[in-house]
């Protein structure tokens, strides 16, 4: 604070710091948008932050398998965390179905209505009595059964009904067992008369007749109780609406990566990319599931033909092909979209090396896969065709496993966007932009003159110097690696009068060494020993 001198001598005045420390922005907060569990998702259409797959299971019900719901989100989130991801948001979309007459029907929220849920009925010894078990998982692809056994009477009185029994529910690799389940005749109708406790597979309700009458021992399959002609659909609007202004996702202050796993649709992709550009984020896209590496199979279409009309944006990259893995619900081999794996690799490389390092190469071994799908195998010359087109390939190499082997953006090969051909260059720029935007808010309403400009330059130069010292920029000297200008050459008197301060930050990004040329020569005419 200022001092008031009153006597001859020395005075000390502490001056406020005129520069501000800049905290680097995050680089791999990932957003997943798509259909989630139709029966267990707690809230649809809202961006929910999660930090592990356990968080995802609690909020969105975890993995599920159904031909009625087109969704790759659970698998993508699962692979994201296995491959290095740590921070994410999920926007779960509500599945919709079309019945034979055409109207769209929402199945979520009709938990007790057997018309829209797989059910099994264990009959009692009395006509029309029994228990209706309603599945909490789709059963159109993975069968579910409920087994009733060990019938007993809960009352010691002679002739008491056998109303206590054991229940075993089987669903793929998951098995739940409940001992001593009892019907309570005094409970309110119908659900409170019987409980399966902590079951995640099914709930039970007693029929309206014959309460307390013993169930019959047996094993009963669940049947999908959808009306005839019921089928799945997904609409572009379900996704595009998420990217509108003032949505829950739009209000997330900062995220870095955006995925719509398993969806290749030009309208959805274009909306996602436009949203990402506005939010300074980067989109990781999946190539079409049916795409092939080449034209060797006349029944398959090469990937470059299927994505020939892909949207052009420097804020996105596309990855091919799908990967093989083991379904945790059935132990069967399944095909999984690559974007979740790749997002995890991005996150791991950001931590280990930095956002300026291309998320590709032999160190980017993809975990929890047995390799690429057979139609995705390719040769080096074939990748030489796809690479300039901005189609990033995942490839399996002997001794290395499956790795990400491409780091091109969607504008690769387009001379108008040459500075943005590479994923790390674009992501590095977005990182710097997000960092400066988040850390320069203190500038607002400060006096727009030389002291402010000096403070701005000092803060940004310190930040850029820290990047240079980490090896994130080209050049052997800081002056070769970056420049920061904020003075009368960038901010005119008219700017000052209008309350504007202009800051120019230039930097020399690192570009990946895609093509390493080794020249070998032999020495001739050597003296023989």
C-alpha positions, 0 to 999 in steps of 0.5 A: 500500500502507498506510504506517507513519508513524515520523517527523514529515512527509508520507506518500504512500499510493497508493489502488486504483481503486474503479471499473472501466472497462466495455468495450462488448460486441460487437453483430453476431457472427452464428451460422448453423445449417443444412445445409452441403456434404455431402462437404466439411464437416470437422466437423458439429454443432460451432460453428466461428468464421470471419472471412471466406468463405474461412474458411467454404470451408476449413471447410465446402466453400463454395457448392454446389447440389443439390436433394438438400440443402435448404440456404441456409447457404452463400449466406447466409454469402456475402452476410453478408460481402459486405454488411458482416459480419465475425465469425460462427459456423457450425454445419453440419448433416449432410444425411440422405437417405431411400431407397425402403425408408425408412431414413435414410442418411448420405452423408457419410464414404462418400467412396470409395463410388460408391453415394452419389457422382456417378461417371464412368468413363474406360475403358481399352483393356483390358477392365474397366480404367480410372479411376473419377472420384468427384465432390466436388460434387453433380451432380444440378443442375449437370452435371460432365464429365471429359475425357481427352486427349493420351495418351502413354507414360511409358516410352520402351520400344517398345510401352509403354502410353499411360499418361500423359494430360491431364484437364480437369474441368468443373463449371458455371463451374469448370474444372480442368486437370491435365497429365501425369496418370500411372497408377503400377502400383507404387502401393498399390491403388487410390487411390495409383496415380493422383492429381489433386493439388489438385482440389476437384472430383473424386478418381480411383482406378484399377480393379482390372484393367489397371493401366498400360493407357492410357485412351481419349480422350473426355469422360465425364459424371458420373452421380448414383449414388443408389439409385432413390427416393433423396430429401432430407429435413430434420428439425426435430430436426436444428436443435432439437438444436443449441439444447439446453443444453451443446451446442457452440453453447450454450458460445459465451460471446457472440453477437448474431444467430442465423440458420437461413437459408431455414427457415420452420418454427414448431418450429425458429423457436420453438426458435431464439427460446427459445435466443436469449432465453436467450443474449440474442441476436436472431433474423433470420428468413426469410419462406417462400420461396413467399410473395407480397406480395399476393393479385394472383396467385390461385396465390400466397399473401400473406406475411401469411397464411403467417406469421399463426402466427409465434412471438411474441418480442421477440428476433426479426424476420422479413424478406421477400421473397427476393432475386435474385442470380447463382449463382457456380457457374452464372452463372444467376439464383437466389433467395436468402433475405434473412437473410444480406443483412440480417445483413450490413446489421446489422453494417455499421450497427452499425459506421457508426452504432451498434446504436441505429440502425435497420438500415433506410432508404435507406443500407442498400443491399443488395449483390450482388442484382438486386432482389427476386423478382417476387412480392415487389414491392409498393406503399406501401399494401400495406407499410402493411398488412404493417409493423404485423404485424412483416413487414419488407420489402426493397424496390427504389427507383429510384436507390437499389437494393434496401434494407431498409425495415422495423425491426419485431420479431415482437411489433410491433402487440401492445400487451402488448409495445409497448416492444419493437416496434422492432428497434434498441430491443430490440437496444440493450437486449440490448447493454447487458445483455451489456455489463454482464454481461461487465464486472461479474464483479469484483463477485462476492465483494466486500463488499456495502456502500456502497463497492461500491455507489459503485464499481458506480454509477460504472462503469455511469454512466461507460459510460452517459454514453459512450453518451449522448455518442455520441447513443445515448439520448434527452434533452438531459441525462444525467439525462434519458437514463439513471439508475443506482441501487445503494444501500439503496433497491435492496438491502435488509438481507435482500438483503445477508444473502443475498449479493445486490446489486441494480442498476437501470439505466434508459435512454431509447432512441431510436426510429426515425422511421417516419412523417415527416409533412410539412405544406405550406401556401401563402402567399396574397394576396402583393403582386405585384411 
